[in-house]
């Protein structure tokens, strides 16, 4: 299994929805980008650390990382299930590990500098070519939760975009059959 190291590129608010943002993660060469939807709480946590890291030095996540000392942990994105990326946080030998959300892994990577990896096969399937000048972001429908899929399908129907509505319905049906 070959793995690719991910790097934080940016976080962008979803137009028309103040409760959601998209985290952009690129490979080290910045050729491919992985889009990750996150909620408002995580958006604020990430932006706080990007805008004023010195204000965060005594916050709980930073304090816990400081207590780890020299211990380095790895994080690996290894799958996708029900619209959620599957991520494991582990010590170097993977003897101790714990599953976490991808958005939490991004935050931990920003705080502690722990490397975040993704299996190459998954990156190839889920990512799109990276364009620094892009004005929009693609989010694979298989990474949307059921609530967002239903909302998107209703919006597609309201806008008479029946091709998109059909794809969203197919994804919902696929999840029901699993």
N, C-alpha and C positions, 0 to 999 in steps of 0.2 A: 504494500500500500504506500503510494507516494503522497506526501502531504505538501500543501502550499501554505506559506505564511501569509496571513492577512494583515493589512495595515489600515488603520482608521483614516478615511479620506475626509468625510464631512458628515454633518447631520442637517437635514432640511425639513422644514415644516411641510405637511401635506396641505396643498391649496384647498381651501374650503372646509378644513377640519382642524381646529385648534388642538384637538386631543391626540393627534397622531403626527409622527415625524418618521422620516426614513433615514436610517444610518447607511452610509455608503462605505463599503470595505473593498479595498482593491488588493490585487496580488502585488508583490514587491516591485514588479516592473511596470505597474499601473496600466496593464493591458486589458484586464477584465475587472468587472465590478459586481459585487454582490449587494443587493438591496435588502435591508432588514427593517421591518416596521417596528416602531416602539411607541409606547404610550407617553403621555404628557409628563408623568413623574420621572421616567428615565430620561426623557429629553432635557428636563430641568437639571438633573444630576450631571449629565454629560456637559451641557452648556456651562454650568457653574465651574466645572473643572477646566474647561477650555478657556473661559474668560478670566477667571481669577483663582488659579491653583493655590496661591498662598492662603486664601480664605478657607481652604478645605483641609489644611494640614492637621487640624485637630478633630476632624470629623471621624465617625466610627469606621468607615471603610479604610481610610488612610491609617488610622491607628492600628487596626487589625493587621494590615499589610506590614506596618513597621514592626509589629511583634513577631512576624515570621522571620525576621532577621535576614540571613543569607539564603534561606530556602527559596527556591524558584519553582513555580508551578507551571505546567503546560495546560493549554486549553485546546481541545480538538472538536471541531464540528464534524460529526460523523454520519448524520442522517437527517431525515425530515419525516415528521409524523403528525398528522392532523393539523397541518399548517404551521407547525413549530419546528424550528431547527433543533436538532438534538446535539447537545454540547456536553462534554465531560471535562471537569477540572481535576487534574491529577498531579501527583508527585512524579518525579522523573522516571521512576520504575513502574508507574501505574499500579503500585501495590495498594495505594489509597486513592480513591477517586470519588467524585460526586457529580451528579448531573446538575447543570445550571442553565438558565436562559441565555440565549445568544446576546441579548442586550446587556445582561449582567456581565458576561464575559468581556464585552467591549469596554464597559466601565472599569472592570478590574484591570484590563490591559492598559487603559489610560492612566490609572492610578499607580499601578505597580510595575508596568512595563513587561508583564508576563506575556510570552508569545501566544498568539492565537493562530491556530492552524485549521485548515479544512482539507478533507480528503480530495485529491485531485479529481476523481470521477464526479464527486458532488459539485465541485466548483465548475467543472465543465458543463454540467447540466443546468445549474441554477444561475450562473452569472451571464452577463452580457458584455459586449465590448465596452471599454471605458472611453468616454469622450469628455474631456475636461470642459468643453464648451457647450455641452448638452443643456437644453432648457427644460427637459422633462426627465422623469425617472421611471424605468420599468420595474414593476413588482410582479414576480411570477404568481399566478393565481393559486398555486399549490402552497404558498406561504401565507395566505390569508386565512384568518379564522372563520368559522361558520357564520358568525354574525356579520362580519364584513362581506363575506361572499353573498349572503342574502341581500344586504343593502346595495351592493354593487349590481346584483342581478336585477333588483327592482328599478334601480336608476337606468340600467341599460334598456329595460322594457319601456320605461317612461320616455326615454329618448329614441325609442324605436330602433335600437341597435340590437337586432335579434340574433346576429351572429355571436356577439359577445355574450348576450344573455344565455345562449345555448351552451357556450363553453363553460360559463359559470355554473349552469344547471348540471352539466356533465361532471364537473368537479365535486359539486355537492352530492350527487348520486354515487360517485366513486367512493366518497368517504363513508356514506351510509352502508355501502356493501362490504366494507372492510371490517 
